[in-house]
Amino acid sequence: MMDIFLHPFEFEFFRNGTIVAVIVGGICGLIGVYIVLRGMSYIGHGLSHAIFGGAVVAFVMSWNFYLGAGLWGFAAAVMINQTVRRTKINADAAIGVITTASFAIGVALISRYRRFTQSFDAALFGNILGVTTQDLWVVAGVALLIIVAIFFVYKQLLFVTFDSEVAQVYGVKTEWIDTLFALILASALIASMQILGVTLIAAALVIPAISARLLTDSFNRMIILSTLIGAVTGFIGMYLSFYIDIASGASIVLLQAGIFGLALIISSLRKHASQRLMHTHL
Amino acid sequence: MQPLIELRQVSFGYGAEPALESIDLHLHPGQFAALVGPSGAGKTTLLKLVLGGLQPNQGEVYIHGQLLNGQPNPHVGYVPQLETIDWNFPVTVEQVVLMGRIRRAAIWPWPSMAEKRQMRTILEQLEIDHLAQRHIRDLSGGQRQRVFLARALIAEPDLLVLDEPTAGVDMRTAENVLHLLADLNRQGMTVLMTIHDLNAAAAHAPWIVCLNRRIIAQGRPEEVFVEDILNETYRGDMMVIRQDGMLFVQQRPHSHTYHEVVPDPVPGHPIEKVNDGYISASV
């Protein structure tokens, strides 16, 4: 039994991949709380596609992947925020237009330069084999920066997420907070791309947060639960990926979907129990 | 005495559509003023100008004699319309109230002991201290209004601004909320609120501002709630009843022509329309 547990750690790719999956899962869980509560669940899906476009552009231009894709994602997130703020366009429509156009640039470049199509499979579907020690350090650094940023703007971020318009009245620089959050989100997506893949990042952002929401009415507990769900499913998902031989992103997300189902059942049972209790008292 | 809030010849429009025109308004420390007018009259826009959320197209907004224009007003505690709140958001009463400290809060995610003490004092003052750990969804209408009032008060404002504090609550709760505001005003707090219920405004607010894009009139309820002013403000047919020292405002029943309601009520007997809509029928 212990051997089953320890055996995968003999491989460096698994060690690196598991550490990254835990960090990425936790970070996506943490950020996902703000995304879900802001009603912007679609942004993870859109922005990861936009970042894919940026990654292709970075490759073609021979830029550093993290810098090129990161700046591209950040620019897309800021454009979405500004479009929503300054026009009558809703967030979902702005995300749809900006991120799809960005993704299309990537697709256009891939179809033009067919020679490197193969190397983007990992970016699309996630691949633990692709995680190098350098990737590990980058992901750990990005995660640390995100945690520090959220720690110091925790109160402002909570107020803006709860009621952005009133937060501004109370002196919160909402535009600054939105821009910082766009940067945090773009960084998290870049860090997650290798392990989860563009197509599955959105789920990793949303599922832990909504599962946590079903289990608690407390914001602080939601943050902790969502981060834990993300990290633990990242860890177990890597084992599943190793033993069942499926893409790491898919195994993590499927596991999270299972947790969501469980949370849904627990939440329904709790609701049922409290209704019965109320009837008993009446 | 220097006004707390002063609007000088303020005009504002959304695009080409003017929302407010040439507004001159003074609010002195200790005043309790109700802003009344029909929907679309510019009440919320005026509040946003006072809050610093909007910048006037023309004119200036001063607070304590300092030009404000378009900057968040640091002297104000704001209570938004309860209908705009997401009641399913996972926050407790305590967390909502502490949001009001954001200007003076430390950078740590947790509140200081002093902030917690201050919060408890305000919650006790508003008689909701037992609800501190309660989720906001699990509160009654009156309790919800008190929570957002507590958030405004913890900001230590000179001015309380409330957008429709009686909207969406029952009559008794509305009465309680207005009594509470009157109490706070008696303790020295300056209050500016928008309100649709004219009778509640007449009963509780010592100063009324009638608005319909421009200020039609302002003064004490008995001076302002007269038919001419109300008709001009609401562009409708308003009726004022005075009884036992109290004021009641009512819209005159809508004057349909009888033909619109009952095309041919008594076959063979013609309906006559007289006096611009009032009806007589010869049966």
Interface residues (C-beta under 8 A of the other chain):
Chain A: L37 F151 F152 Y154 K155 Q156 L158 F159 T161 F162 D163 E165 V166 A167 Q168 V169 Y170 G171 V172 R213 T216 D217 S218 F219 M222
Chain B: L51 G52 G53 P72 N73 P74 V76 Y78 P80 T84 I85 D86 F89 P90 V91 T92 Q95 V96 L98 M99 G100 I102 R103 A105 I107 P109 H135 R137 A155
